[in-house]
Amino acid sequence: MKSHETLPLVPLVRGEGIWLEDADGRRFIDGISAWWVNLFGHCNPRINDAIGEQLETLEHAMLAGFTHRPVVELSERLSALTGGALGHAFYASDGASATEIALKMSMHAWRNQGETGKSRFVSLAGSYHGETVGALAVTDVALFRDAYAPLVRSGHTVPSPDARAAEAGESAEEVAERAARALARHLEHHHHEIAALIVEPLVQGASGMVMYHPHYLRRARELCDQYDVYLIADEIAVGCGRTGTFFACEQAGIWPDFLCLSKGISGGYLPLSLVLTRDAIFDCFYHDDLTRGFLHSHSYTGNPLACRAALATLDIFAADDVLTANRGRAAWLGEHASAAFAGHPAVRHLRQQGMILAFDVDTDQADFSTRFFSAALDAGALLRPLGNTVYFMPPYIVEEDDIARLVGAARRALDTALGGA
Ligand SMILES: *Cc1c(COP(=O)(O)O)cnc(C)c1O
């Protein structure tokens, strides 16, 4: 709050498409999709209509002992998107809760199979899986975790396959293989106490849009099978088409045992999260004894309005062939960003995965992120670096001239932020 004395909050009054507008009539291109959640623009008429219709039909009801069409249809459509590999869905309202569910369910599944010693988790260096006390056990971001260390039952951390770690002549795939070998050594020694490995497939978002080769996911899948460890794919940020395929795991040709979705699934409209899992996991809990069941409830579980927003979102993916159209958008983003930043003396590791583009800025400024954010607002764009990493994560409705404008604003912001040092 103290920093807002010099950097006042921006009072937003409306959104339309890629634009946000404040109380003074200033307009900003939302270059990070409202914190990675918005897929098809603000106040999208198609999603608005679906929610409006649902609002007149059934706004909410408890999901224990009851069900409703939006939650059934959403579960079936998501299962179909995995080719039936992940045929069961468990609902909650936010991303961190999806992480909690996947952690609890993986450990409990082992317990129901008589494996009571498997209660630890492995995550990657720099991982982010949410900030509730349970999720912090697998979140490796000191700023979010250190103050609460006494509350957190820490897990095991293994090296990240971060492609930036390549040594001279080493490919991203070779970096991934090196990290996979470290994972293999870890699992070899500790598998008897490990319930699951949790990863952010292809892009570790919150620690700075760290990108890695899909080879790591294939190796992680093999190693988890070899050592009897479940694989949790946290697709909260990378799912829903963000990396080029609907699920990021598809690029590695694997399915995890648990897949967490949130953020974009409701189109960025309403809080909704879920965990998809396999028949074999479902079967571990299917029993007369209630204590073998998965007892985890949230008041707003499977909220019909949120599920209906998600169905409208999936409808847009299908009707507009969004994944194909996004290849063109991603290419424009890559071209404009390369032209603006590839030769810039302070820019390092320009990288892209589908509709995420990022680069690191070589600067000693401790407040670079704030300076850039502020300068970008002045230039008409909402862009909010993670430390020294500037990134673009636009909604899937940007046209080429929007991208040119967004990248142009970022270039001016970069020069202003650095120039004023
Ligand atoms: C945002 C995010 C979460 C947490 O979701 P919340 O809804 O903010 O609790 C978890 N994992 C990843 C990869 C995320 O990006």
PDBQT file of the ligand as one rigid body, heavy atoms in Angstrom, charges set to zero:
ROOT
HETATM    1  C1  LIG A 501      -1.901 -18.488 -11.085  1.00  0.00    +0.000 C 
HETATM    2  C2  LIG A 501      -1.347 -19.844 -10.877  1.00  0.00    +0.000 A 
HETATM    3  C3  LIG A 501      -1.740 -20.641  -9.783  1.00  0.00    +0.000 A 
HETATM    4  C4  LIG A 501      -2.658 -20.137  -8.700  1.00  0.00    +0.000 C 
HETATM    5  O1  LIG A 501      -3.923 -19.767  -9.156  1.00  0.00    +0.000 OA
HETATM    6  P1  LIG A 501      -4.797 -18.753  -8.254  1.00  0.00    +0.000 P 
HETATM    7  O2  LIG A 501      -6.134 -18.762  -8.878  1.00  0.00    +0.000 OA
HETATM    8  O3  LIG A 501      -4.110 -17.427  -8.350  1.00  0.00    +0.000 OA
HETATM    9  O4  LIG A 501      -4.788 -19.299  -6.857  1.00  0.00    +0.000 OA
HETATM   10  C5  LIG A 501      -1.222 -21.904  -9.691  1.00  0.00    +0.000 A 
HETATM   11  N1  LIG A 501      -0.356 -22.375 -10.613  1.00  0.00    +0.000 NA
HETATM   12  C6  LIG A 501       0.034 -21.651 -11.659  1.00  0.00    +0.000 A 
HETATM   13  C7  LIG A 501       0.972 -22.259 -12.663  1.00  0.00    +0.000 C 
HETATM   14  C8  LIG A 501      -0.417 -20.351 -11.820  1.00  0.00    +0.000 A 
HETATM   15  O5  LIG A 501       0.036 -19.600 -12.837  1.00  0.00    +0.000 OA
ENDROOT
TORSDOF 0
